[in-house]
Amino acid sequence: MNFKKWIYIFIIEIFLGTFILTVFSIIVDPFFHYHKPLPNLFYVLNNARYQNDGILKHFDYDAILTGTSMTENFKTSEFNTLFDTNAVKVPFSGGSFKEVNDNLKTAFRTGHKVKYVVRSLDTYNFLADKDSMRNDLGEYPVYLYNDELFDDFKYVLNKDVVKISGKIIKETLKRGSGGITSFDEYANWNADYKFGSKSVLKDKKEYKTPKSLKKLTNEDKNIIKSNVRQNVTSLALKHPETTFYYFFPPYSIAYWGELYEKGELVKNIEIEEYAIELILECPNIKLFSFNIMSDITTDLNNYKDTLHYGEWINSKMLIFMKNDVGLLTKENYKNYIEEEKELYLNYQYNELFKQ
């Protein structure tokens, strides 16, 4: 075989190999970039950052549960029963407001008729830049989120995608049928942790009295307003046909103790109050807070750390939202803020060590 002929054969083999891998990735499509799950294959849902966009593009649904890790333990089966819907869950652990909101835009852009959106609003995200994205997990997979074809090679020729596609085939053969991980299980971490005071407080021995109290500044307010307008209320205003259920997650009393010790407790409540005023301008947003439900927040058996509550709290919150328990309105939010201040400014945090 002469050298020229060998080169031709080598090029053809490279082309065929690339073509086969590309077709294989497109057909299996583990991140649902091109289509919904194939009925004869079993897909494992285990990578929110890479799969959520495809879920909202191609799955069939009329309701969405989304937000940070505060929403990962929601069960769509419970929501469907309460609200008579067919919901999907697309959480982003540690996600920014922009990251979550951009994903929601995909649902509407792709023509889905969405009756309800349930979304957490973590207080610590309000003071972030409106365009901030989580960047500590490596390069963001922009090629999955845009509509450009030229960069899809990063997906169809990705060795990890090929491996995952192979695993899908193996899992299907093992199970003998197609399907997907249930949305009750998807991203649910409840069984992976221990709950209670030892898990929450760890080695902490004391909450010290703060030397000074920080307050919300006008500069802070500008940041909050930009963030809320772009990433919280704009989508709701564009889609009055959808009811948006937003909620402030009920962090544990230990979290409030940390804020107290740092002198940031008052500022945190002021952030919340200002955000409430901005959000309540939107008529199809139902805003909830469960922060003053002390039976939840002061019982450390509900938490695995200072922030994260067990799945039973997620279940309770769905029932609360269905029945408008904890609903904030223009008429009652001032009283809510005063109750919150009364509870957390006067709480004896060092009593927690007796739990």
Buried (B, 14 or more C-beta within 10 A) or exposed (E): EEEEEEEEEEEEEEEEEEEEBBEBBBEBBBBBBBEBBBEEBBBBBEBBBBBBBBBBBBBEBBBBBBBBBBBBBBBBEBBBEBBEBBBBBBBBBEBBBBBBBBBBBBBBEEEBEBBBBBBBBBBEBBBBEBEBBBEEEEEEBEBBBEEEEEEBEBBBEBEEBBEBBEBBEEBBEEEEEBBBBEBBBBBBBBEEEEBBBEBBBEEBEEBEEBEEEBEBEEEBBEBBBEBBBBBBBBBBBEBEEBBBBBBBBBBBBBBBBBBBBBBBBBBBBBBBBBBBBBBBEBEBBBBBBBBBBBEBBBBBEBBBBBBBBBBEBBBBBBEBBBEEEBBBEEEEBEEBBEBBBEBBEEBEBEEBEEB
